[in-house]
Amino acid sequence: MIHTLYARLALTLTLALGLVGLIYGVFMFTTVQKNTQYAEQILNRDLAKVLVNERNLVHENELNKEELQDMFMDYMSVNPSIEIYLLSLDGEILSYSADPWQVKRTHVSLEPIQSFLGENATFPVLGDDPRSLEKQKVFSVTAIPMTDHPSGYLYVILRGEQYDQVEQLARDKELLYLGAWVVGIALFIGLIVGLLVFYPITRRLRLLSKQVDNFRQSEFKTLPDFQVSKDRDELSQLERNVSEMAKQTVQQFEHISAQDNQRRDLFASLSHDLRTPLAALHGYLETLEIKANSLDETQRAEYTQRAMKFSHRLKALIDELFEMAKLDTLDTAPHIEPFALPEFVQDMLQQYESSAQNISVSLKMEGDTSMPLVNADIALIQRVFENLIGNALRHVQAVDTITVQLNKQEDYVEVQVRDTGCGIAEEALSKIFDPLYQVNNAHRGGEHSGLGLAIVKRILQLHQSSIKVSSTQDVGTTFTFRLKF
């Protein structure tokens, strides 16, 4: 039970209240003791003077030493709580009522005596205790003789050693009794407060812990029904954070599961695409080996050319598979550098100029040609344009046009790769970036692997960008993405 948060909070509060109660008890004891000293000194302020007058200690301005000794003996028996000392003018102890071995000092300080005898004395005034080298006690004092030229002082300790012993016993008993009550009440209050205040807090934590444990037992696949409070305290914030974390975890598991299923389907389809050119390549090579002596030069060249065709197709598919795998690794990071996009696009169009002229297709660039340098990975962006322009060339016919348009915005440039080809069916637009769909795309040519648009999408994701497509059949298709300055 002590290991629960509820028990720890309740125990902590109980101990804190107990400590506060103990400090309060000590403070009250000190205050009461000081007030007692004040009252006792005020009530006995003239005790020394009364003793001198009543006992006739001064006769014709001379100290009566015999009467002084009788007074010592009487008061030691009648009132043992006081101690009487005869002091010289410099504070030396000349005579006293106590046993000789009990007196530890030979002098007492005159400063408290002068403060006591002054008109503006602030009580209680504590003077040196002759029976101790460290303690100070309340006292009464008067000059002897009581003239303008005294020869000494009668110094009376109001709370002597015997009084201290009795008081200490009573004080220890009272303090123990008071402390027991204070600690007991504090513990009881701490327990009640812990039950009333900490239980609702720990109940929410227990519920949250149970929900998280159920979430773990479901292998982080079933989202618990988290009860999120609308309060703004730390516990409500914790509930919201755990709820959001659980939602993201479930979404990530679903995303990973979908990606895993997609990857398995993709590999199954790709294995078919790999098997087809590989089987054809193997067949032509096997024919060349078996019929090597019966084939003439023309037939041998034809078989070799067909084998090379399927070899190139197989190589292109494998290259794009490796490229896709590399882009999907966690440590892939583009090498960002500034470059002039208009000049870059112009070079890309010149790269495909020959292929376009062979099928009577026009390539051109439009839009803003004056703009700041864009920040991107040149090699990866080159791959984007190669895939988009190459894909457009496979879906256009003679007299069609492929246009790259640059639209300068405030902090980015919008790039459009537009063609006037056959277009894409509306129901297929949402799937064209799906590798699985592309692998089975019936429109692709025999040399095309079908992973080009998936690679384009991944490259732009690495640049914190995205790509959109719009198309109308028999009118054309437009791919749009952004690059930052």
N, C-alpha and C positions, 0 to 999 in steps of 0.2 A: 504493500500500500504506500510505503514511504517513497517508492520510486516514481509515483505518478506526479504529474505537474501540479495537480490539485493539492495533494498532500504537502508538497514542497512549498507552495505558496502559502498555505495555511500555517505551516511550521515557521516560515520566515516572518510572517506578520505577527505570530504569537511571540516569538523571541524578541522582535522589535518592540512590541508593546511592553513586554516584561522589562527590557532594558530601559525604556522610557520611564516605567514605573519606579525602577530602582534609582534612576537619576533624580526623579522627583522626590523620592523618600530622603535621599542624601541631602538634597537642596533644602527640603523642609526642616530636616534635623539641624543643619547648619544655621538656618535662619532663626529657628527657635532657640538654639544655644546662644546666638548673639543677642537676641532680645532678652533672654534670661540674664545674661551678664549685664546688660544695660539697666534692667530693672533692679537687679541686686546692688549694683554700684550706686544708683540714684538713691535707693532706700537706705543704704549704709554709708552714704557720703561723709557724714559727720561722726561716724563711729569712733575714729581715732581721737577726735576732739572730745567726745563724750567720755571716753575712757580716761583721758588725762584729767578732766574735771572731776569725774566721780571718784576716782581712786587717789586724788590728791598727789599726783605724780610730781607736781612742781610746787615747791615751797620757797617763797622769797627768791623767785627766779632761779632756783637750783633744783635739779632733778633728784627726786627721792628714790634712791636705788633700792632700798629695802622694800618700799611699796611696789616698785616695779617688779621685783622678784615674786612678791606675793600675788600680784596680778597675773603674772605668767602661770603660776601654779593653779590659781582659781579658774582661769579661762581654759586651761588645758583639760580640766575636769568638767566644767559646766558646758562649754561650747567648743568641742574639738574641731569644728568645721573652720574655725579661724586660726590664723597663725600671726603672732605679734613679734615685731622686730624693732630694735632700737638702732638707728642709723646715725652716723656722723654726718657733718655737712657735705662731705665729699662722697657719700653713699656707702661708706664702709659699715659692715654689720658689726655692731658692738655687743649686742646681747639679743637673746631670742627665747621664745617659749618652747621650741622644739628640742629634741635630743641632738647632741652635738654631731653625731655621726650621720644625721639626716640632711644637714645643711651642706650644700655643694658649692655655694658661692661665698666669696668674701666681700664682694661689693655688689650693689645694684645700681642700675642706670638712674641718673637724676633727671633725665629728660621727661619721662612719664610723670615723675613726682611734680616737676615744675608745671607741666601741662595740667595736672589735676588741681593744683593750687591756684592756677590762673583764673581770671574772671570769665574767660570765654572758652572754658573746657568743653570738649565735645565727647560725650560718653557713648559707649564704654571706652575708658582709658586702660590699657593693659600694661602692667609693670612686670619687672623681672621676678620670677619665682626663685627664692633662695634655695629651694630644695631641688632645683633642676637647672641644668646649664642651657636648655633649649626653650623651655616653656615660659609663657607669660600669662598672668592672671589679673583679674580685677582686684582692686585694693582700695583702702582708705588710708589717708596719711594726714598728719598734722605736725606743725613745727613745735619743738620743745626747747626752751619755754616758749609760750605763745606771745613773743614780743617782737619788736622790730629787729632784734639781733639774736636769733635762735642759735642754740648750740648743737642741735640735731633734729631728728625726725622720729616720730612714732609711726611705724610702717605696718599696716595690718592687711594680711592676705585674707580675702573674704571667703575664698573657696580653697581650703587647704587640701593636703594630701589625703586625709581620711575622707573628706567630702568627695574628692575625685574618685576614690576607690568605690565608695557606695554608689556615686552617680554613674560610674562606668558599668557596674553590674546592672543597674536599673536601665541604663541606656542600651546596653547590649540586648537585654531582654526585650525592651520596647522596640528596638530596631528590628530584631529578629521577628517579633510579632507583627510589626507594621510591614516589614518586607514580605513576610509570608502572605499577608492579606493582599498587598499590592501585586505581587507576582501571581497569586491565584486569580485575582480579578482580571489582571491583564491577559492571562492565559485563557480565561473563560471568554472574555471579550474578543480576543484574537480568534478563538475557535468559532464563535458566532459569526464574526465578520467574514472569516474564511468560508464558512458554509454559505452565507448569503451573497457574498460578492464574487468569490472565485468559482463557485459552482457553475453559474451561467457561462463564464468565459471558458472553463475547461470542458464544459459540455459541448460547446461548439468545436473545440479542438479535438475532442474524442470522436465527434461525428465526422469531422474532416479526415481524421486519421483512419477511421473505418472505411470511408468512401475511397480514399487513396489505396488502402489495402485491398479492397474489392477490385479496384481498377488494376492493381498489380496481378491479382489472381486471374483476371480475365486476359492476362498477357497484353495489357494496354490496348485492347481492341474494342472494348465496350465502354462507352463514355458514361460515367456515373451521373446521377441527377444531383449536381452540386447545389446546395442551398446557399446562395450568395446574398449576404446582407447589403443593404443600401447605405449603411453607415460609412463613415470615413476613418474609422479607427484602424490600427495596424492589423487586427485580426480579420476585419472585413477585406482589407487590401490583400492579405495572405490568401483568403478564400477566392478572391477574384483572380489572383495570379495562378493559383493551383488549377482553377477551372480553365483559364486560358491555356495553361501549359498542357492540361489533359486534352483539350480540343485540338491543339496543334499536334500533340503526340498521335491522336487518332487519325488526324488528317495525313500526317506523315506516313503512318503505317498503311493507310489506304492508298496513298500515292506510291509508296514503295511496292505494295502488293500489285497495284495496277501496272507499274513499270515492270515488275518481274513477270507478270502474265504477258505483257506486251513484248517483253524481250524474248520470252520463250516462243511466242507465236512468230516473232520476227525471225528468230534463228531457224525455226522450222521452215518458214517460207524461203529464207535465204539459202538454206541447205538445198532446197529444190532448185533455186536459181544457180547455185554453184554446181550442183550435180549436172544440170543440163549442158552448159558449155564444156564442163570437164568430160562428160560422156562423149560429146561430139568430138572434142579434141582427141580423146583417146581412140575413138573410132577411126578418124582420119589417119592418125599415126599408125594404128594397127594395120590399116589397109595398105599404107605405104610400105610397111614392113613385109606383109604377106605377099603383096603383088609387086614387089620391087622389080622383079625381072620381066614382068609382063606389061608394065606401064611405059608409055612413051614419055618424052620430055614434056609435052603439053599437058598430059593427064597428071604427071607428077607435080608440075607447077600448080595446077588447079587444086589438087589435094593439099599441097603445102600452103597455098593462099587461104583456103578455108580453115585449116588448122590454126594459122596465125590469127585469123579473124576471131575465132573462139578463144584463143589465148589472150588476145587484147581485151576481150569482153570480161574474161575471168580476172585478169589483172586489174581492170578498172573497178570491178566489184570489190575485190579484196582490198584495194587501196582505199576506197571510201569506207569500208568497214573499219579499217585501222584508224582512219581519220575520225570517224564518229566515236570510236572507243577512246581515242586520245582526248577529244573535246569533252567527254563525259567524266574524265578523271577529276578527282577533287582538287588536285594541285595545278590544274590548268589555269593560267593567268595570262591575259593578253599583254604584249609588250607595247605599251602606249607611247606614241610619239606624234608630234605635230607634222602635218603635211598638207599640201594644197590639193583639195579635192577636185576642182575642175581639170587641172592638168592630169591628175590620176585617171579620171574618167575618160579623158581624151585618149590616153595611152591604151586603156582597156578596149575602147571602140576600135582603135587601129589594130589591136591584136586580133579582133574578129572580122576585120574588114574583108579579108580574102574569102573567108567562109561565107560571109553574107553575099558577096558579089557572085559567088558560084551559084546561089539560088535566087539571085535578083532581088535581094532584100536590102532595104536602106537602113543604115545606122546613123543616129544623130544625137546631139546633146542640146538641151534647151534650158532656159531659166537663168538664174543669177550665176555669173561667172566671176564676179568680184566679191570675195568674202574672206573672213579670217581663216586661219589654218584650223583644220579639224584635228582632234586628238583621238587616235585609234591605232590598232595594230595593222600596219600596212599589209602584211602577208595574209592575215585573216580576212581583211576587207577585200583584198584581191580575190580571195576564194569566194566571197559572197557575190561579187560581180561576175566572176566566171560561171558560177552555177546559175545565176539569174539570166544572164545574157545567153549562155549555152542552152538553157531550158527554153528560152524564147525562140531561139533559132530552130529548135526541133518542132515547134508548133506554129510556124508561119509558112506561108507560101510565097510564090513570086509576087512582086510589087507590094508586099506588106512592108511595114516599117517597125523598127524597134527604136524606142526613144528613151534616153536617160535624162530626166528633168531634175534640176536642183532648185529648191525653193528656200531661200535664206530667211531664217527667223531670228528671234532676239538672241538666243544662246545656243542654237542648233541649226542644222540644215536638214531639210526634209528631202529625201532621195526617192524618186519614183522611176521604176523600170517598167515601161509600158510597151505593149506590142499590139498589133492589129490582126492577130492570128485567129485560130479557131475558138478560143475561149475555153472556159471550164464550166461544167454543169453546176447549177446552184447547190444541189445536194452534195456535191463533192468538195465544195470550198472549205468546209470545216475539217476535212480529212487530208488535205494535200500535204500538210506538214507532218503527217503521221508516217513514220518509216514503213510500217506494215502496209498501209494503204498504197504507198508509193511503190513498194516492191511488187505489188500485184496490179499496178496501174497499167492498164492495157494500152494507154496512149504512148508509153515511152518507146523509144527506139531500141533496136537490138544492142546498141553500144552503151545504153544508159542503164546505170545500176538502180536508180530510184531513190537514192539517199540524199540527193543534192539539196532539196528544200529543207530536210531535217537538219542537215549540216549548217545551212544558212541560218535557221532559227537558233541553233545552239550558239553559233558565233556571235550573233547579235545579243543574245542573253548575256554572254560574257562581257559585252560592252554596255550592259544595263540599258539595252534597247529591245525593241520588239519589231515584228514585221506583220503587216496586214496585206490582205489580198482582196481585190474586187475584180469581177469578171462578168462578161456577158457573152454567151455563145454566139459565134460567128461575127463578133464585134472586136473582142480583144480582152486582154488581161493586164492588170496593173498591180505591181508589188510596191509597197511603201514602207520605208523605215527611216530612222533618224540617226544622225551622228552629232556629237557635241563638239562645240568649238573649244 
